[in-house]
């Protein structure tokens, strides 16, 4: 396949090319811990948690106060 027309002799800005996606550290602040079940090693959190399924996450106490 081609990357673009022959006439401009260049690749247009914004052309989709191969690259890396993801792998960035993401921080979500002030999520509420709903329940901790130590028997099943489960922590229930209210809200979205970034990352893939069964990936490791770090939980810290809040630095900024919630509203």
C-alpha positions as CSV (number, residue, x, y, z in Angstrom):
1,X,0.0,0.0,0.0
2,X,1.0,3.6,-0.4
3,X,1.3,6.3,2.2
4,X,-0.2,9.1,0.0
5,X,-0.4,10.6,-3.5
6,X,2.7,11.0,-5.7
7,X,2.1,14.6,-6.6
8,X,3.1,16.4,-3.3
9,X,6.1,14.1,-2.9
10,X,5.6,14.0,0.9
11,X,3.5,12.4,3.6
12,X,0.8,14.7,4.9
13,X,0.9,15.9,8.5
14,X,-1.4,13.8,10.7
15,X,-1.0,10.6,8.7
16,X,-1.6,7.6,10.9
17,X,1.6,5.7,11.4
18,X,2.8,2.9,13.6
19,X,3.8,3.9,17.1
20,X,3.4,3.0,20.8
21,X,0.3,3.5,22.8
22,X,-0.2,3.2,26.6
23,X,2.4,2.4,29.2
24,X,1.9,5.8,30.9
25,X,1.4,6.2,34.6
26,X,-2.1,7.4,35.4
27,X,-3.2,8.8,38.7
28,X,-6.9,9.0,39.8
29,X,-7.5,11.1,42.9
30,X,-10.1,10.9,45.7
31,X,-11.7,7.6,44.9
32,X,-13.8,6.1,47.7
33,X,-13.0,2.7,49.2
34,X,-16.4,1.1,49.7
35,X,-15.5,-2.1,51.3
36,X,-12.4,-4.3,52.1
37,X,-12.9,-8.1,52.1
38,X,-9.6,-9.6,53.5
39,X,-10.8,-13.2,53.2
40,X,-11.1,-12.9,49.4
41,X,-8.2,-10.3,49.0
42,X,-10.7,-7.8,47.5
43,X,-11.0,-4.0,47.8
44,X,-14.2,-2.5,46.4
45,X,-13.6,1.0,45.0
46,X,-16.3,3.5,43.8
47,X,-15.2,4.8,40.4
48,X,-13.0,4.0,37.5
49,X,-9.6,2.3,38.1
50,X,-7.1,2.7,35.2
51,X,-5.3,-0.3,33.8
52,X,-5.9,-3.7,32.3
53,X,-7.6,-6.6,34.1
54,X,-5.5,-8.3,36.7
55,X,-2.8,-5.6,36.6
56,X,-1.1,-4.2,39.7
57,X,-2.2,-0.9,41.1
58,X,-0.9,1.3,43.9
59,X,-3.3,2.7,46.5
60,X,-2.2,5.7,48.6
61,X,-4.0,7.9,51.1
62,X,-5.4,11.1,49.7
63,X,-3.1,14.1,49.5
64,X,-5.8,16.6,48.4
65,X,-9.0,16.6,50.4
66,X,-12.1,15.5,48.7
67,X,-15.2,17.7,48.3
